[in-house]
Amino acid sequence: MQLVYVITFVDDMAAGVAFYRDTLGLTLRFASPGWTEFDTGTTTLALHPSSQANPAGVTRLGFRVPDMTACRTQLERAGVKFTREPAPEHGVLLAEFADPAGVRFSLSAPVEPGATQR
């Protein structure tokens, strides 16, 4: 399991981009109203619009694994609860799980052959 994203939810994408790019000096990979990425080395900092489920200021870690099915089986055997079923989205298979305190994490893996993209 590799940490590949730190996702921060923002109320104002333009202000977030300005802060991370201009104030902190991070390299902007690309910006859009719905998703922005900064290159920070091996882990990407991503900004995403806030919502009721993900208020501004909430940060989520995103992990990548080579095999979603194997990882999910292992995590569920260890007692991990998935809060979002794996589904193809944005070119990867994406799921979510929570730790014992309820902190949510994203989990991505290569899309399985024949899967329908969202």
C-alpha positions in Angstrom: 0.0 0.0 0.0 1.5 3.3 -1.1 0.3 6.8 0.0 -0.2 8.6 -3.4 -2.6 11.4 -2.6 -3.4 13.9 0.2 -6.8 15.3 -0.6 -7.8 18.6 1.0 -11.4 19.9 0.7 -11.7 23.6 0.0 -14.6 26.2 -0.2 -12.7 28.4 -2.7 -10.6 26.6 -5.3 -9.0 29.8 -6.6 -7.9 30.8 -3.1 -6.6 27.3 -2.4 -4.6 27.2 -5.7 -3.1 30.6 -4.9 -2.1 29.5 -1.4 -0.4 26.3 -2.3 1.1 27.6 -5.5 2.0 31.2 -4.7 2.5 31.1 -0.9 3.9 27.7 -0.4 5.6 27.5 -3.8 4.3 24.0 -4.8 4.4 23.1 -8.4 0.9 23.2 -10.0 0.3 20.1 -12.1 -3.1 21.3 -13.3 -6.2 23.2 -11.9 -9.9 22.8 -12.6 -13.0 23.8 -10.7 -13.5 20.2 -9.5 -10.0 18.9 -8.9 -6.5 20.4 -8.7 -3.2 18.7 -8.3 0.2 19.8 -7.0 3.4 17.9 -7.5 5.1 17.3 -4.2 7.4 14.3 -5.2 6.0 10.8 -4.6 2.7 12.0 -3.1 0.3 14.4 -4.9 -1.5 17.1 -3.0 -5.1 17.4 -4.5 -7.7 20.0 -3.8 -11.4 19.1 -4.1 -14.5 21.2 -3.6 -16.0 20.9 -0.1 -19.4 19.4 0.4 -21.7 18.6 3.3 -20.0 15.2 3.5 -16.5 16.7 3.2 -16.4 20.2 4.8 -13.6 22.6 4.0 -10.5 21.8 6.0 -11.1 18.1 6.0 -8.1 16.1 4.6 -8.2 12.5 3.3 -5.3 10.2 2.5 -5.4 8.3 -0.7 -3.6 4.9 -1.0 -2.9 2.9 -4.1 -2.6 -0.9 -4.2 -1.9 -3.2 -7.2 -4.9 -5.5 -6.6 -8.1 -4.1 -5.1 -9.7 -7.5 -4.5 -6.8 -9.0 -2.6 -6.3 -5.8 -0.6 -10.0 -5.5 0.3 -10.1 -9.2 1.4 -7.0 -8.7 3.6 -8.4 -5.4 5.1 -11.9 -6.9 5.8 -10.3 -9.9 7.5 -8.5 -7.4 9.7 -11.8 -5.7 10.6 -11.7 -2.7 8.3 -15.1 -1.4 7.2 -15.5 -0.2 3.6 -17.7 2.9 3.3 -17.7 2.9 -0.5 -17.7 -0.2 -2.8 -14.9 -0.3 -5.4 -16.1 1.2 -8.6 -14.2 2.4 -11.8 -13.8 6.1 -11.7 -11.3 8.6 -13.2 -9.2 5.8 -14.7 -8.8 3.7 -11.6 -10.8 1.4 -9.4 -11.8 3.6 -6.4 -13.1 2.6 -2.9 -13.2 4.1 0.5 -12.7 2.7 4.0 -12.6 4.1 7.5 -10.3 3.6 10.5 -11.7 2.8 14.0 -12.2 6.6 14.7 -14.2 7.0 11.5 -11.5 8.7 9.5 -12.1 8.0 5.8 -9.4 7.0 3.4 -9.5 6.5 -0.4 -8.1 3.3 -1.9 -7.3 3.0 -5.6 -6.1 0.2 -7.9 -5.8 -0.4 -11.6 -9.1 -0.8 -13.3 -10.0 -4.5 -13.8 -10.5 -5.5 -17.5 -14.1 -5.0 -18.7 -15.1 -2.6 -15.9 -17.3 0.3 -16.9 -16.0 3.8 -16.2 -17.9 6.6 -14.5 
